[in-house]
Amino acid sequence: MEEIFYAVLALHIAGKPISKENIRAVLKAAGAPVNEPALDAMAAFVESLEAVRWKKERPIDPRIIKFLTLELAQRKV
């Protein structure tokens, strides 16, 4: 499992997408054994992190911005 963490770190530092296929390629290039259950778990974990990141970076609905702007203007805040 430790090798998978290093493979993910190497991909991150290189700015490459962290995917199951890329992790497997790094492990094979390094001559490290590929533990499929651990690889599946890491890929699922990384996907969940990406989903959370996308949620945080989701743009705010312009209607909400307009509403808040009008409310603040009326209150002269």
C-alpha positions, 0 to 999 in steps of 0.5 A: 500500500505504501507504494501506492501513496508514493505513486499518487504523490509522484503524479501530484508533483508532476501535475498529472491526473491521479487515476487508477490507470496512471497509478498502475503505470507508475507502479509498473514503471517502478517495478513495484507490485500492483495490489489491486484491492489497495489500488481500487481503494486509493482510486475511490478515495481520490475520486471522493476528494475530487468530488469534494473539491469540485463542490467547493469550486462550484460557481455561485448561481448569479441569481443569488449574487443579484439578490444579495446585491439588491438586498445590501443596496436597499439596506445601504450596507 
